[in-house]
Amino acid sequence: MKNYFKFFTLIFILISANFLAGCNKDKYPLDYSEKLQKKNKVEDISYDIDKNKGKSKVISSVLTDEKVLSLTFQGMGNEESLNKLLDELDKYNIKATFFVSGIKVAEEPELANLIVNRGHELGNLTLYAGDLTELSYEEKVRQIKRSHDVIKKYTNVDIKYLRAGNGAIDEEVKVAAANCDYENIVSYSVNPQDWQGKSVDEIVDIINENVSRGSILTLSADKNLDAYKSIKSIVESLNERNFKFVPLDKLISINNDDFKLDENWYEQIEKKYEEGFKIINNGLRSEKKVALTFDDWASDDTVDEILDILDKYNIKATFFLRAKGVEQNPSLAYTISQRGHEIASHTYEHINLDTLTEEEIKEDLIKSHEVISNAIQKEAKLYLRPPRGIINEEIAKIAGECGYEDIIMYDNPSALDWKEDKSAKEIANHVLKNNSSNGDIILLHILDNINTAKALPTIIEGLHNKGLEIVTVGDLLNDN
């Protein structure tokens, strides 16, 4: 009797496991479209396969000095959740882009048309919103094109933007997208993963930590049916920081990413290098000028505060930027440059150069110049400010071989404004006492949670009261 019981128990477990495995399959398995074909919802069409149309460009953010971003959604949700979401977007006059799969549109065309009729844009999330990188090239093209055609059939909308289903993109996906006449594959730069059960406050915090000029924000309308609940807090929080939402089409239209540094620039520098370098601590002592410089990297809010103060006093400064930060937020470097300031390198990794090999130093400095130049859309000044002021003749010679023939230092001790416990008064007093002689190069920092911005007006007014003109390093050295 016990053996019979064990036998039937085993059979029950196997059947249950098989049932649960079936329940966990993708919502739209690969043969699902065949069922829809029988219902005349998705036509089975063969497509021309062409690999000669180049590659689509992947856009996760755009390069701009405007404090704008776009809101996108994955999926549509259900009728109730979608209506609530659209109502919230209407309250704040936000036009979003909903990336939808062809299968979902074929199943629920009324939802897709509701989005369009409420003034929002549809994007192509491919036929099943799955991982295109796991498919053959032919199947990639088929799923992109079929989804495009299905969406157009049910909404009469000719989709302009493509998004890879789960964000996975390889070179073949770019080729397949171009074959399907998509100029751009739209990804995202901010994804709070709101579908993971996060609170509204948690979602807003993640967005604020990662948002920057030109960001593309994505939320989930399918996996998070309560997405509408976070819209109010997201919008109000970003409005406080002077960010505003614009339609995706407008955001992409203002992308300023046109300039690329000549990839042979370093070879040209090597040929010209004459083993000469200068470690510069000051400018001419005969001229009543000082150069104002800022080192490092910070958030948009911190840098904006400093830029606004400089604008108020009509002052142009030199910013030595940590290129790794620039790489993560190129629009901020572009903004600094567009406001008329001089941009140079504070290295890529911000590691003490005396701890690196010659090859490591060269790799860092070359990468830094390329990243910064491409971000500001013109070649950056080939000035170097070494991290923590650590320099010697050997390092300077290596830097010179990379084109950095001017190592920009400073005569007098730093105000140590990078320390969070340094008050604005202490910073200003130090600068005006120690860095206010003709030809001085003044060292300050752009870092979050320090008091440099608060000290800056006092510093500027104090220098002006001494009859000193505040200029860039290039102007101080008559190098412009």
Disulfide bonds with the S-S distance in Angstrom:
none
